[in-house]
Amino acid sequence: MRQFEIVSQGIQHAIHNGRFGAGTTLPSERLTAQEYGVSRSTVRRAWRELEATGYLIWLEDSSPIVAHRSEWSRRVERTDVGRLASNLGPTFLGDLMQAAVSHIRYNFEIGTPDPDLLPMADFHHILGELFSSPASEVFGYSPTIGLERVRRAIAEEYLSRRGLCPPIDQILVTAGSLQGLDLLTRLWVRPGDLVVTESPTFAGALHVFRAHGARILGIPMDPFGLRTDLLESQCRSLSPRLIYVQPVAHNPTGITMAPERRQALVEWAMKTGVPIIEDDAYGFLAGPDNPSLMTVNPAAPLVHLNTFSKVLAPGIRVGCVVAPHDVIRQLASLKQLSDLHTGTLSQLVAEGWLRQGQVDRHIQRAQTLYGSRLKTATNLLVRDNTFRLFAEPRQGFYLFVRLPHGMRAQALHQPARDREVLFAVGDPFSPAQDMPDWIRLAVSARPVAQIETGLRRLLRLVHDHAEPGSCGPSEKTKSPPRS
Ligand SMILES: Cc1ncc(COP(=O)(O)O)c(C=O)c1O
């Protein structure tokens, strides 16, 4: 059992046996750390767990309060999926979403588009037109699969840029791409089934797979992407249910898959029949020579996930799944169980933006901006040589870096926060949960000057915390080739 779990269980026990009644303020972080002989960040982690499972109410700047949680809700037995989901420690994604509204200055935690790229004038115009349309068309219910005109615009104005031209009955509009991934997992993955991913990979995807009881096999990556040479040997006789990949500007490493790897992956899927889920959240950052994997072989068993969260605005919650029509029909039936349709207004805003004829210009600006921010961050970190970079990507939102020997990302998180710096800890991106000394730095939404100042602050903090001799030129690690 990990240390924070021991603390969390101790506090749960104290709540159950009445030592801490509903409404009681818990002893301070310092006292709790002393009681259990752990660090204060471990206490905070335990509190976060307990908050996520409804035991505590915690407003971060003081000790938590025991929640008034009805006894009956503790007695109702959870289903397998409910149990899996609540035992997951849902705090990582929760923390990320919380970081999205944080006012901390050097926020490298959340991967979001630059707010200055939000096309606010276009939104004004689009919303103005929508407000003068019949109210029921804008604010009424709409089909679960997505409005036809919106699916048409997505196909013609967006997916076409990725080399896809699906008929609109092969498109389901979702509330972001994570919903698409959850629906696919519900449809295809039983508890105990094996899912293959890149290692590391998007923490949200791992969260979904684990919540549905999947076993996860992470295939290592190098600066050219997934090690496709290992697929055959590592998956032999394991019958994976699916393989989840991000071929462009991968989260968290920024790596774009090399052409020969794309080819090998698609060939493997064709040979084995294992469906590929292609998450193309950052596909807009690729050049025309790097379209969807579907273009490698249109007959490949492949489902394409896309989203407007990274190219436009995450808060509108519009994404899509592209798959054969029978799969789309089944996914729509599943979506209906909890979400009758993606918000009509959001869909229409996305459509309005797609039809304005500004998509190419917007994407070019985004590519230039994010490319230069990534370059600034990479140059600074390579010159400094305290961290080892997983790769030196030219495009994307992120850098994934390893801390000096003996350091733990989790232990550094709070001290960094105290210095107005946020980063994402690396372990949740690891299928095997064995990357506690890695961190992800999202630089997409920070101007160059903030990147430089924020990273220098972080480096100073790391030097203050590092074991003697573990930082600096003696640690020099060979940088991998640029991806
Ligand atoms: C690779 C990847 N896929 C999906 C998502 C989630 O996107 P959405 O907001 O569309 O659910 C993210 C968000 O960080 C991501 O990085």
The ligand as an SDF file (V2000), in Angstrom:
LIG
                    3D

 16 16  0  0  0  0  0  0  0  0999 V2000
   -4.4860   13.2100  -26.6040 C   0  0  0  0  0  0  0  0  0  0  0  0
   -5.7090   13.8040  -26.0100 C   0  0  0  0  0  0  0  0  0  0  0  0
   -6.9000   13.2810  -26.3020 N   0  0  0  0  0  0  0  0  0  0  0  0
   -8.0230   13.7740  -25.7760 C   0  0  0  0  0  0  0  0  0  0  0  0
   -7.9940   14.8350  -24.9070 C   0  0  0  0  0  0  0  0  0  0  0  0
   -9.2680   15.3230  -24.3030 C   0  0  0  0  0  0  0  0  0  0  0  0
   -9.8480   16.1760  -25.1680 O   0  0  0  0  0  0  0  0  0  0  0  0
  -11.3510   16.6380  -25.0790 P   0  0  0  0  0  0  0  0  0  0  0  0
  -11.3120   17.9670  -24.4120 O   0  0  0  0  0  0  0  0  0  0  0  0
  -11.7470   16.7020  -26.4970 O   0  0  0  0  0  0  0  0  0  0  0  0
  -12.1490   15.6290  -24.3330 O   0  0  0  0  0  0  0  0  0  0  0  0
   -6.7840   15.4300  -24.5660 C   0  0  0  0  0  0  0  0  0  0  0  0
   -6.7340   16.5290  -23.6210 C   0  0  0  0  0  0  0  0  0  0  0  0
   -5.7190   16.8780  -23.0860 O   0  0  0  0  0  0  0  0  0  0  0  0
   -5.6060   14.8920  -25.1400 C   0  0  0  0  0  0  0  0  0  0  0  0
   -4.4120   15.4110  -24.8600 O   0  0  0  0  0  0  0  0  0  0  0  0
  1  2  1  0
  2  3  1  0
  2 15  2  0
  3  4  2  0
  4  5  1  0
  5  6  1  0
  5 12  2  0
  6  7  1  0
  7  8  1  0
  8  9  2  0
  8 10  1  0
  8 11  1  0
 12 13  1  0
 12 15  1  0
 13 14  2  0
 15 16  1  0
M  END
$$$$
